[in-house]
Amino acid sequence: MRTTEIQRAGGPSTSLLRRTRVLSVSLTALLCMWFFGNLYEALVWNPQLIADPRPGSLVGEFAVGSPVYYYLPWTPVSVVLAVVLRVRFGGSVSSRVRRSWSAAIGCLVLAVILKVGLITQVNPTFRDATVSAELVRERAVWWAFGNGLVVVAVAVAIVLLTGWRRPPEAPTRSG
């Protein structure tokens, strides 16, 4: 670990903050898009589906208005950027920051696994016009639980990936 990158007080150096700015800002923006998309599902779409379960009401996977077009670009790119941040700058930060980044990547992988499971196992029920409204409601509850875990995992990842960027504290003048 280079002392020029990590200052004795444990905060990141100004040069490290500058060198990681573009990657960190891009990653944070993509993760926020992922977070708020899932939060929208949790607060708007899912309660509506639980309250009024209509079999076959969800649009097709690749139809106009499908959430796939919203999530597909951001989710994998954000996971890759998190890994790039960890690999590229891991030697320039303290072990605490590296552990934080690794935990964030773990949260993102968990979120991806949960979302893939929901999309492949639960989501087809919402498109099937032949299932009962009770089954749609039951699966909507499963979706709400799984999606809630995704929201929490992505939020934790955002905090873990951005919390280290506090600039070094300026020395205080005693007066």
Backbone torsions as a table, in degrees:
resi	resn	phi	psi	omega
1	MET	NA	129.0	-178.7
2	ARG	-87.5	131.5	-179.1
3	THR	-69.7	-18.9	177.6
4	THR	-71.2	-25.7	-178.8
5	GLU	-88.8	-45.4	179.4
6	ILE	-108.9	118.5	-177.5
7	GLN	-76.1	163.2	-177.4
8	ARG	-58.6	-30.8	179.8
9	ALA	-74.4	-6.0	178.0
10	GLY	94.9	-5.4	180.0
11	GLY	-88.1	160.3	179.9
12	PRO	-74.2	150.7	177.9
13	SER	-75.5	161.5	177.9
14	THR	-62.6	-38.0	-179.5
15	SER	-66.3	-38.7	177.8
16	LEU	-66.0	-41.5	177.5
17	LEU	-60.7	-41.3	178.8
18	ARG	-65.3	-45.2	-177.1
19	ARG	-68.0	-26.9	-178.5
20	THR	-99.8	-1.0	-173.0
21	ARG	-58.1	-52.3	-175.5
22	VAL	-61.6	-46.3	-180.0
23	LEU	-64.6	-44.0	-178.6
24	SER	-66.7	-41.8	179.8
25	VAL	-66.6	-43.5	178.4
26	SER	-61.5	-45.9	179.3
27	LEU	-62.0	-44.3	179.8
28	THR	-63.0	-42.0	179.1
29	ALA	-62.5	-45.4	179.8
30	LEU	-64.7	-41.7	178.8
31	LEU	-66.2	-35.7	176.9
32	CYS	-66.7	-37.5	176.2
33	MET	-62.7	-42.8	178.3
34	TRP	-63.7	-47.0	-179.2
35	PHE	-59.9	-51.3	-175.9
36	PHE	-70.3	-29.3	173.4
37	GLY	-63.4	-45.1	178.0
38	ASN	-69.8	-35.3	176.7
39	LEU	-64.7	-39.7	175.4
40	TYR	-59.0	-45.6	177.3
41	GLU	-58.6	-42.3	-176.9
42	ALA	-68.9	-35.2	-174.6
43	LEU	-95.4	-24.3	-174.8
44	VAL	-117.2	-61.8	-171.8
45	TRP	-67.1	-48.8	-174.8
46	ASN	-67.4	-45.5	176.4
47	PRO	-60.3	-35.3	177.4
48	GLN	-63.9	-41.7	179.7
49	LEU	-68.5	-37.1	177.5
50	ILE	-68.2	-41.3	-178.7
51	ALA	-71.0	-34.8	-177.1
52	ASP	-136.4	76.6	-175.6
53	PRO	-76.0	104.2	178.9
54	ARG	-106.5	111.8	177.9
55	PRO	-59.5	136.9	177.6
56	GLY	77.4	12.7	-174.7
57	SER	-83.6	-17.2	-178.7
58	LEU	-82.5	139.2	179.5
59	VAL	-67.9	160.1	179.1
60	GLY	-60.4	160.4	-176.3
61	GLU	-53.6	-41.1	-175.6
62	PHE	-115.0	20.4	176.9
63	ALA	-80.8	163.3	176.5
64	VAL	-59.6	132.8	-179.3
65	GLY	93.0	-0.9	179.4
66	SER	-70.1	137.9	177.1
67	PRO	-65.4	-15.1	179.8
68	VAL	-56.5	-39.9	-178.3
69	TYR	-68.1	-25.2	177.5
70	TYR	-79.2	-48.0	-173.0
71	TYR	-83.5	-35.0	-171.8
72	LEU	-55.9	-44.0	179.5
73	PRO	-71.7	-40.0	-169.1
74	TRP	-78.0	-39.4	-173.0
75	THR	-63.3	-56.8	-179.0
76	PRO	-65.5	-36.0	179.9
77	VAL	-64.4	-40.3	-179.2
78	SER	-67.2	-37.8	177.5
79	VAL	-65.1	-44.0	179.5
80	VAL	-62.9	-43.0	179.5
81	LEU	-64.1	-37.0	177.0
82	ALA	-63.4	-41.5	178.0
83	VAL	-66.8	-41.9	178.4
84	VAL	-61.0	-43.6	178.2
85	LEU	-59.0	-45.8	-178.7
86	ARG	-65.2	-45.0	-177.6
87	VAL	-72.4	-46.0	-174.2
88	ARG	-68.8	-39.4	-173.7
89	PHE	-114.6	8.1	-177.6
90	GLY	-59.6	-33.5	179.4
91	GLY	-77.9	-11.6	-176.5
92	SER	-98.0	-1.8	-176.7
93	VAL	-121.9	166.3	-179.7
94	SER	-69.9	164.3	179.1
95	SER	-64.0	-30.2	177.2
96	ARG	-62.8	-43.3	179.2
97	VAL	-67.9	-41.9	177.7
98	ARG	-60.3	-42.1	177.3
99	ARG	-64.3	-38.9	177.9
100	SER	-62.4	-46.1	178.5
101	TRP	-63.3	-41.6	179.0
102	SER	-64.2	-40.9	177.3
103	ALA	-64.3	-38.8	177.9
104	ALA	-62.5	-43.5	178.0
105	ILE	-62.6	-39.5	175.3
106	GLY	-60.0	-41.5	177.3
107	CYS	-62.8	-41.8	-179.9
108	LEU	-66.7	-40.3	177.5
109	VAL	-63.6	-42.5	176.4
110	LEU	-59.7	-44.1	179.9
111	ALA	-62.0	-41.4	178.6
112	VAL	-64.1	-46.1	-179.9
113	ILE	-60.5	-45.7	178.7
114	LEU	-61.0	-45.3	-176.7
115	LYS	-67.1	-40.5	177.1
116	VAL	-62.6	-41.7	176.9
117	GLY	-61.4	-44.1	178.8
118	LEU	-64.0	-44.2	-176.7
119	ILE	-67.1	-38.2	-176.5
120	THR	-86.6	-29.5	-174.5
121	GLN	-103.1	-35.7	-174.5
122	VAL	-101.0	-44.0	-174.6
123	ASN	-56.3	-38.8	-179.8
124	PRO	-59.0	-25.8	177.6
125	THR	-62.1	-37.4	-177.0
126	PHE	-70.5	-21.0	179.5
127	ARG	-92.0	-15.9	-174.7
128	ASP	-83.3	112.9	-178.4
129	ALA	-75.5	-10.0	-176.5
130	THR	-93.1	-7.4	-178.9
131	VAL	-83.6	164.3	-179.4
132	SER	-81.1	158.5	177.6
133	ALA	-64.2	-32.2	178.9
134	GLU	-64.7	-40.2	178.3
135	LEU	-67.5	-39.3	177.4
136	VAL	-61.5	-44.3	179.1
137	ARG	-63.2	-43.2	179.6
138	GLU	-61.3	-45.6	179.4
139	ARG	-68.8	-30.9	176.4
140	ALA	-65.5	-35.0	176.1
141	VAL	-67.3	-42.1	174.9
142	TRP	-58.8	-44.6	179.4
143	TRP	-61.0	-43.2	-179.2
144	ALA	-60.4	-43.6	179.7
145	PHE	-65.4	-51.5	-179.4
146	GLY	-62.6	-43.1	179.5
147	ASN	-66.3	-34.7	175.4
148	GLY	-61.9	-40.1	175.8
149	LEU	-64.2	-37.9	177.6
150	VAL	-64.1	-43.4	178.6
151	VAL	-58.1	-47.0	-179.7
152	VAL	-64.5	-44.6	-178.7
153	ALA	-61.4	-43.3	-179.6
154	VAL	-69.7	-39.1	177.6
155	ALA	-62.1	-43.9	177.7
156	VAL	-62.4	-41.9	178.5
157	ALA	-61.2	-41.2	178.9
158	ILE	-61.1	-45.7	179.9
159	VAL	-63.0	-44.5	-178.5
160	LEU	-67.1	-33.2	-178.0
161	LEU	-83.9	-17.8	-177.5
162	THR	-112.4	-19.3	-174.8
163	GLY	-61.7	-28.4	-177.5
164	TRP	-74.4	-14.1	-171.8
165	ARG	-80.4	10.6	176.2
166	ARG	-60.4	128.5	179.8
167	PRO	-67.8	158.2	178.6
168	PRO	-60.8	143.6	-179.2
169	GLU	-74.3	137.1	177.8
170	ALA	-75.0	144.5	177.7
171	PRO	-62.6	139.7	179.7
172	THR	-87.8	146.2	177.2
173	ARG	-98.0	129.7	175.3
174	SER	-94.4	134.8	-165.1
175	GLY	-97.5	NA	NA
